[in-house]
Amino acid sequence: MRSATRSDEMIENAVPNRSPARPSGRFPEAPRTAGPEVPCAPRFASRRTVRVSGDPRHVRCGGGHARDGCHPTESQDTYPRNVEHFQQNLTVRTRRVPSPEGHYDLLDLLPEGISPDSGPLCWMRHGEGVVGWGEALRIETARSERFVAADERWQRLAARMEVDDEVQLPGTGPVAFASIAFGDDPGSSVLIVPEVVIGQRGGVRWVTTIGEHDRRLSRAAPARAPGTIRYSDGEFPTTRYRQAVAEAVRRMRGSPELSKVVLAHDLLATTSEPLSSRYLLGNLGRRYPGCWTFAVDGLVGATPELLLQRNGNEVSSRVLAGTAWPHEGRTQQQLMSELLGSAKNRGEHTYAVRSLANGLEPFCKELDVPTSPEVLRLRNVMHLASDVSGRLDPMLAQNGHAGLLRLVQSVHPTAAVGGTPTTGALELIDELEEMNRERYAGPVGWVDADGNGEFGIALRCARLTWRSGEGSRARLFAGCGVVPDSDPDTEVTEAEAKLLPVREALEGVR
Ligand SMILES: C=C(O[C@@H]1C=C(C(=O)O)C=C[C@H]1O)C(=O)O
């Protein structure tokens, strides 16, 4: 165990004083660096079909065809069984990209016209990370076996790929973007291996292609705004959410064995024009550069919470729980001290840290858990934050038992999004939360062929759906940790503050 030290990286933009009743979030514009103009239009990767023997329902290939009739629609509880029967090797090439392409933001290189069915793929923070498009392969898993099934199938597939990787960094060679459901039922989860990936790390930029694709990059036209936004109740509106929080408080007060439960609700946004993931990603990345901006299969957001990162034998995580938001008449400094001094928030935080550490410990030789949290400041809220790091048992790291998807399974759901004890909390969520979280609050990120990669918890996000020829829909989610001394009205306001990043990204707030 070590004591926490403040890290500059944890401090984001200042939070001005605002009323607690309705967080509004009008903040100064973040500076943006413009790249040089590029004369040519964006090039799109053509789709390629990879032949798979056996039942084609279980591995979608060559472009997410499930909705366009190429493959039959998959029922929610099936999962791939036949990926091992590849008849054709996939050739994966990673090449360093020469300048001048290196001047552009990764997001500027995502073509706008990517199939909206799966949308672009993205995992970025501070301008670095990986973005991708096209579906060379798609693996769908479900139920409680979704993690193991995804891991086995991804490993089997990756072992069959012919890899020619000139760059050899985390994220080069074959990568799969993944978004895993929060709960087991139905647990519909997805891994997508893009046809084209562009990555950037430490100033090095690369392109990975699967199959024959043009590796020259060009800058796409600016993403278009989605027109007028109309908000309406989701499956679980605020009034019923408040009642559910009150009921959870009542239950916890009556049964001391249940200490914390995280309850969430949703909000629907309908846009008059088609909603571009690239538009949302750009807006989120500008205002929340220290969060992990993600897009996988229509789930788009900017999460401040890193579930797990694995690089060789090293693992790390940023656990968040315990939240404050701007209150009129209180300075940031006051808010920070109140948050650090709040027994309620410290308790919620401790449960979350413990659950992460317990899940990770069986795989680790060393685990470094801070004894007290720091404060992470974002534009909309502040969180208590603990950065946990560990060293994996080298045997487990080598024999595949500590691949990232296995580790993620072991730590999910932490008490930051589930509760304490986990089983009791999940039962109460099932009972009181009148909606399916789907992939909200589940693990989202990317994994490479060696089981390295990064997963965040899918928070501050929306599930997008497109309707051809019409506007789009976004289903926004937000939740709060509820403990015996929670106040339902306060939790409702906290959830509103957590909805702000996506609302403002939709509205194009600068
Ligand atoms: C559940 C969410 O956030 C989680 C809950 C928190 C809390 O209860 O204080 C803080 C950060 C996250 O771990 C969300 O943003 O939807």
The ligand as a Tripos MOL2 file, in Angstrom:
@<TRIPOS>MOLECULE
LIG
   16    16     1     0     0
SMALL
NO_CHARGES

@<TRIPOS>ATOM
      1 C1        -22.4630    5.3990  -12.6940 C.2       1 LIG1
      2 C2        -21.8030    6.4830  -13.1060 C.2       1 LIG1
      3 O1        -20.6650    6.9400  -12.5070 O.3       1 LIG1
      4 C3        -20.0320    6.1970  -11.4730 C.3       1 LIG1
      5 C4        -20.5580    6.5490  -10.1490 C.2       1 LIG1
      6 C5        -19.9580    7.5260   -9.3830 C.2       1 LIG1
      7 C6        -20.5730    7.9340   -8.0520 C.2       1 LIG1
      8 O2        -21.5750    7.3480   -7.6580 O.co2     1 LIG1
      9 O3        -20.0490    8.8430   -7.3880 O.co2     1 LIG1
     10 C7        -18.7880    8.1540   -9.8020 C.2       1 LIG1
     11 C8        -18.1570    7.7410  -10.9280 C.2       1 LIG1
     12 C9        -18.5510    6.4940  -11.5890 C.3       1 LIG1
     13 O4        -17.8590    5.4340  -11.0210 O.3       1 LIG1
     14 C10       -22.2330    7.2520  -14.3020 C.2       1 LIG1
     15 O5        -21.5520    8.1990  -14.6890 O.co2     1 LIG1
     16 O6        -23.2610    6.9000  -14.9040 O.co2     1 LIG1
@<TRIPOS>BOND
     1     1     2 2
     2     2     3 1
     3     2    14 1
     4     3     4 1
     5     4     5 1
     6     4    12 1
     7     5     6 2
     8     6     7 1
     9     6    10 1
    10     7     8 2
    11     7     9 1
    12    10    11 2
    13    11    12 1
    14    12    13 1
    15    14    15 2
    16    14    16 1
@<TRIPOS>SUBSTRUCTURE
     1 LIG1         1 GROUP 0 **** ****
